[in-house]
Amino acid sequence: MTTTDGYRARRYSPERSAWGRLTARDSVFRRLDWVMVWSALALSGIGTLLVYSATRNRTELNQGDPYYFLLRNILNTGIGLGLAVGAVWVGHRALRGAVPILYVISVLLTVAVLTPLGATINGARSWIQLGGGFSLQPSEFTKITIALGMAMMLAGKVDAGERLHPDHRTVMEALGLAALPIVIILLMPDLGSVMVLVVIVLAVLLASGASNRWIAGLIGTGVLGCILIWQLGVLDEYQINRFAAFANPALDPSGVGYNTNQARIAIGSGGLLGSGLFHGSQTTGQFVPEQQTDFIFTVAGEELGFVGAGAIIFLVGVVIWRACRIARETTELYGTIVAAGIIAWFAFQSFENIGMTLGIMPVTGLPLPFVSYGGSSMFAAWIAIGLLQSIKVQRPVSA
């Protein structure tokens, strides 16, 4: 074989082709956690069907087009996938250097909610109207920037080999970074997002190896803060009413307790296999408010039954399980901390959303990740998946 023939053979061999590079053992494509990806995709697909079922007859919401929310949810999922691919392509390590910029942008957007640019929906001033029927909820992206920002600070000296654990000064600085957006979001007031952010902060500190005294101190401070918030009247009346209805389910069933009562009726009527997709009487009759967002799980309970609702919980569990594996197997503290923050976010928010529909948690207005309708929530969740995939594929590959 001549030199030219040998060059051509190498140039056009399967190993050198685009498909060969894509499927090579050390390729990013092969190293992705496809179990997590397909589970998240399944959740988004199920959510799209449930959103369509909940909104196709609601002319006051869908502007007379039964496919309005269906198409928008498909678009949101597509954009979310694109953002996940972008997160993998850029990489969590490259984003580490851009965290200060991302943090400042997220804080500015959060502050903008409190200005005339903000919009109030269901009693909470949490959105920025973008026009054309689109809106942005900055608190969803704050979950990502707090996890990234605290991870950057807490893991800096540890990954550099200067320390085994973050010192007290570093922990204080990281807590200060998280405190600013949390206080702003509390002023909206968006208590549900604050609860998620606090859980993320605790998980990040635990994963960083910070002293247990910080964890105990934060929990004690949180309890004291809840008492002060209640006593000082920071919460709006509708939020106080939600907690009252949670404490006493029989309180005002046609008023403040209406949502949770109807939610339990819808889920209970589904039985084992459900009434069938698009055939739920509670959903078709529009008895459950905000069913495409906060109470999307009621559609699953009624139309897909215990089996379908259980499948959603199972898929959420699979995503969290795979995220735990990534956090455990990564060799850098920065990646472990970021993954821990995302795990806490997905786990707590899913538990809170499903729990409030079952009456075991207070109503806070948190969406079910990947399933509820909402662009900001979908985008943030898929960015988080992209970050987890980046942590997995950028760890050293064994021989």
C-alpha positions in Angstrom: 0.0 0.0 0.0 1.4 3.4 -1.0 1.7 6.3 1.4 -1.3 8.0 -0.3 -3.4 4.9 0.0 -2.5 4.5 3.7 -3.5 8.1 4.3 -6.8 7.7 2.5 -7.5 4.5 4.5 -7.0 6.3 7.8 -8.8 9.4 6.6 -12.0 7.5 5.6 -11.9 4.6 8.0 -14.9 4.0 10.2 -12.9 5.1 13.2 -12.3 8.5 11.6 -15.8 9.0 10.3 -18.3 11.3 12.1 -20.2 8.2 13.3 -17.0 6.6 14.5 -16.0 9.6 16.5 -19.5 9.9 17.9 -19.6 6.3 19.1 -16.0 5.9 20.1 -15.5 4.6 23.7 -14.2 8.0 24.9 -16.7 10.1 23.1 -19.0 12.5 25.0 -22.0 10.8 23.3 -21.1 7.4 24.8 -20.3 8.8 28.2 -23.6 10.6 28.7 -25.9 9.1 31.4 -28.6 8.0 29.0 -30.7 6.5 31.8 -31.1 10.0 33.3 -31.6 11.7 29.9 -34.3 9.2 28.8 -36.0 9.4 32.2 -36.1 13.2 32.0 -37.4 13.1 28.4 -40.1 10.6 29.5 -41.2 13.0 32.3 -41.3 15.9 29.8 -43.3 13.8 27.3 -45.8 12.7 30.0 -46.0 16.3 31.2 -46.8 17.5 27.7 -49.8 15.1 27.5 -51.0 16.1 30.9 -50.7 19.8 30.2 -52.7 19.3 27.0 -55.4 17.4 28.9 -55.7 20.1 31.5 -55.9 23.0 29.1 -57.6 21.8 25.9 -61.0 22.8 27.2 -60.0 26.0 29.1 -60.9 28.6 26.5 -60.2 31.4 29.0 -56.6 30.2 29.1 -55.8 28.8 25.7 -57.2 31.8 23.7 -59.7 29.5 21.9 -56.9 27.2 20.6 -57.0 23.7 22.3 -53.4 23.1 21.1 -52.0 26.4 22.5 -50.4 25.0 25.6 -49.5 21.7 23.9 -47.4 23.4 21.3 -45.8 25.8 23.7 -44.9 23.0 26.1 -43.2 21.1 23.2 -41.4 24.3 22.3 -40.3 24.8 25.9 -39.0 21.2 26.1 -37.1 21.7 22.8 -35.5 24.9 24.1 -34.7 23.1 27.3 -32.9 20.3 25.5 -30.9 22.8 23.5 -29.8 24.5 26.8 -28.8 21.1 28.2 -26.7 20.4 25.1 -25.2 23.8 25.5 -24.4 23.2 29.1 -22.6 19.9 28.2 -20.7 21.6 25.3 -19.5 24.5 27.4 -18.9 22.3 30.5 -19.3 23.0 34.2 -15.6 23.7 34.5 -15.7 26.4 31.9 -18.8 27.9 33.5 -16.8 28.1 36.8 -15.0 31.1 35.6 -18.3 32.8 34.4 -20.1 32.2 37.7 -19.6 35.7 39.0 -21.2 37.2 35.8 -24.1 34.7 35.8 -24.7 35.4 39.5 -24.8 39.2 38.9 -27.2 38.7 36.0 -29.5 36.5 38.1 -29.6 39.0 41.0 -30.3 41.9 38.6 -33.2 39.9 37.0 -34.5 39.0 40.4 -34.4 42.7 41.5 -36.2 43.7 38.2 -39.2 41.6 39.4 -39.8 44.1 42.2 -39.7 47.1 39.7 -42.5 48.0 37.3 -41.1 45.3 34.9 -42.4 42.7 37.3 -45.8 41.0 37.0 -48.0 39.5 39.8 -49.6 36.1 39.2 -51.6 34.3 41.8 -50.6 36.7 44.5 -46.8 36.4 43.9 -44.8 39.1 42.1 -42.3 36.6 40.6 -42.4 37.1 36.8 -41.1 39.5 34.2 -43.4 40.0 31.2 -41.5 39.7 27.9 -44.4 40.3 25.6 -46.0 38.0 23.1 -47.4 35.9 25.9 -44.0 35.0 27.2 -42.7 35.6 30.7 -39.6 34.9 32.7 -39.3 33.7 36.3 -35.8 34.6 37.5 -36.1 32.6 40.8 -35.9 29.4 38.7 -32.4 30.3 37.4 -31.3 31.5 40.8 -31.4 27.9 41.9 -28.6 27.2 39.4 -26.5 30.2 40.1 -26.6 29.7 43.9 -25.5 26.1 43.5 -22.7 27.1 41.1 -21.6 30.2 43.0 -21.4 28.4 46.4 -19.6 25.4 44.8 -17.0 27.7 43.3 -16.3 29.4 46.6 -16.4 26.3 48.8 -14.4 24.1 46.5 -11.8 26.6 45.4 -9.0 26.0 47.9 -10.0 22.3 48.4 -9.7 21.4 44.7 -6.4 23.4 44.6 -5.0 21.2 47.3 -4.6 23.9 49.9 -7.2 22.6 52.3 -9.2 19.4 53.1 -12.4 21.3 53.9 -13.7 24.9 53.4 -12.7 27.1 56.4 -15.2 29.2 58.4 -14.5 32.4 56.4 -15.2 30.7 53.1 -18.4 29.3 54.4 -19.5 32.7 55.6 -18.7 34.2 52.2 -20.7 31.5 50.4 -23.7 32.0 52.7 -23.5 35.7 52.0 -23.6 35.0 48.3 -26.8 32.9 48.8 -28.5 35.3 51.2 -28.8 38.2 48.8 -31.1 36.6 46.2 -33.0 34.7 48.9 -33.9 37.9 50.7 -35.0 39.5 47.4 -37.2 36.5 46.5 -38.7 36.5 50.0 -39.8 40.1 49.4 -41.8 39.2 46.3 -43.0 37.1 48.3 -42.2 33.7 46.8 -42.0 31.4 49.8 -41.9 28.2 47.8 -38.7 29.2 45.9 -37.1 30.4 49.2 -37.8 27.0 50.7 -36.1 25.3 47.7 -33.1 27.7 47.9 -32.6 27.0 51.6 -32.6 23.3 51.0 -30.0 23.8 48.2 -27.8 25.8 50.5 -28.0 23.1 53.2 -27.2 20.3 50.7 -24.2 22.3 49.2 -22.7 22.8 52.7 -23.1 19.1 53.6 -21.4 18.1 50.3 -18.6 20.6 50.8 -17.5 19.0 54.1 -18.2 22.2 56.1 -18.4 21.8 59.8 -21.7 20.3 61.2 -21.9 23.4 63.4 -22.8 25.4 60.4 -25.6 23.0 59.4 -27.0 23.0 63.0 -26.7 26.8 63.2 -28.5 27.3 59.8 -31.3 25.0 60.8 -31.8 26.8 64.1 -31.6 30.2 62.3 -34.2 29.0 59.8 -36.6 28.0 62.5 -36.1 31.4 64.2 -36.5 33.1 60.9 -39.9 31.3 60.2 -41.2 32.5 63.6 -40.1 36.1 62.9 -41.6 36.1 59.4 -44.9 34.9 60.9 -44.8 37.4 63.7 -43.7 40.4 61.7 -46.4 39.8 59.0 -44.0 39.4 56.1 -46.3 36.8 54.5 -49.3 37.9 52.4 -52.8 36.9 53.5 -53.1 34.3 50.8 -50.0 32.5 52.0 -51.2 32.6 55.6 -54.5 31.1 54.4 -52.7 28.3 52.6 -50.9 27.3 55.8 -54.1 27.5 57.7 -55.8 25.2 55.2 -52.9 22.8 55.5 -53.2 22.7 59.3 -56.9 22.3 59.1 -58.1 20.6 55.8 -61.8 21.1 56.8 -61.3 24.9 57.0 -63.4 26.7 54.4 -63.6 23.9 51.8 -65.3 26.2 49.3 -62.7 29.0 49.8 -59.1 28.7 51.0 -59.3 24.9 51.2 -60.9 24.5 47.8 -57.7 23.7 45.8 -56.5 21.0 48.0 -59.9 19.4 48.5 -60.5 19.3 44.7 -57.0 17.9 44.2 -57.6 15.0 46.6 -60.9 14.3 45.0 -59.3 14.2 41.5 -56.5 11.9 42.6 -58.8 9.7 44.6 -61.2 9.2 41.7 -58.4 7.7 39.5 -58.2 4.4 41.3 -55.6 1.9 40.2 -55.5 2.5 36.4 -57.3 5.9 36.1 -60.2 7.0 34.0 -58.1 7.2 30.8 -56.0 10.0 29.3 -58.3 13.0 28.4 -61.3 11.4 30.1 -61.0 12.7 33.7 -64.2 14.2 34.9 -62.5 16.5 37.4 -60.0 17.7 34.8 -62.6 18.1 32.0 -64.9 19.9 34.4 -62.1 22.3 35.3 -62.6 21.8 39.0 -58.9 22.0 40.0 -57.4 25.5 39.6 -53.9 25.8 38.1 -54.0 22.2 37.0 -51.5 22.7 34.2 -48.8 24.1 36.6 -48.9 23.6 40.3 -51.5 20.8 40.4 -50.4 18.9 37.3 -50.0 15.7 39.4 -53.8 15.7 39.9 -54.3 15.1 36.2 -51.9 12.1 36.4 -53.7 10.7 39.5 -57.2 11.0 37.9 -56.5 10.0 34.3 -53.5 7.6 34.7 -54.4 6.3 38.2 -52.1 4.9 40.8 -50.0 3.2 38.2 -49.4 6.3 36.1 -48.8 8.6 39.0 -46.5 6.0 40.5 -44.6 5.9 37.2 -44.0 9.6 37.4 -42.6 9.3 40.9 -40.4 6.4 39.7 -39.0 8.4 36.9 -38.2 11.3 39.2 -36.5 8.9 41.5 -34.4 7.5 38.6 -33.2 11.0 37.7 -32.3 11.7 41.4 -30.6 8.2 41.7 -28.4 8.8 38.6 -27.6 12.3 39.9 -26.4 10.7 43.2 -24.2 8.3 41.2 -22.6 11.3 39.4 -22.0 13.2 42.6 -20.4 10.1 44.2 -18.2 9.2 41.3 -16.8 12.6 40.3 -13.2 13.2 41.5 -13.5 17.0 42.1 -15.3 18.7 45.0 -16.7 21.4 42.7 -18.6 18.9 40.7 -19.8 17.0 43.8 -21.2 20.2 45.3 -23.0 21.3 42.1 -24.5 17.8 41.8 -25.6 17.8 45.4 -27.4 21.2 45.0 -29.3 19.9 42.0 -30.2 16.7 43.8 -31.6 18.6 46.7 -33.5 20.9 44.4 -35.2 18.1 42.4 -35.9 15.9 45.4 -37.4 18.6 47.6 -39.4 20.4 44.9 -40.8 17.1 43.6 -41.8 16.1 47.2 -43.3 19.4 47.9 -45.3 19.6 44.7 -46.7 16.0 44.9 -47.1 16.4 48.7 -49.3 19.5 48.4 -51.7 17.7 46.0 -52.0 14.8 48.5 -52.5 17.2 51.4 -49.3 16.2 53.3 -47.5 19.5 52.4 -48.7 23.1 52.3 -49.5 24.7 49.0 -46.6 26.8 47.9 -47.0 27.1 44.1 -43.9 25.1 43.1 -44.0 23.3 39.8 -43.2 19.6 39.3 -39.8 19.4 37.5 -40.1 18.5 33.8 -43.8 17.8 34.1 -45.6 21.1 35.0 -46.1 23.8 32.4 -43.7 26.7 32.5 -40.9 27.8 30.4 -38.5 29.1 33.1 -39.0 25.9 35.2 -38.4 23.7 32.1 -35.3 25.6 31.0 -33.8 25.6 34.5 -34.4 21.9 35.0 -32.8 20.9 31.6 -29.8 23.2 32.3 -29.4 21.3 35.5 -29.5 18.0 33.5 -26.8 19.4 31.2 -24.6 20.4 34.2 -24.9 16.9 35.6 -24.0 15.3 32.3 -21.0 17.7 32.0 -19.8 16.6 35.5 -20.1 12.9 34.4 -18.4 13.2 31.0 -15.5 15.4 32.2 -14.3 13.1 34.9 -11.2 11.0 34.0 -12.0 8.0 31.9 -10.7 4.7 33.1 -8.5 2.7 30.8 
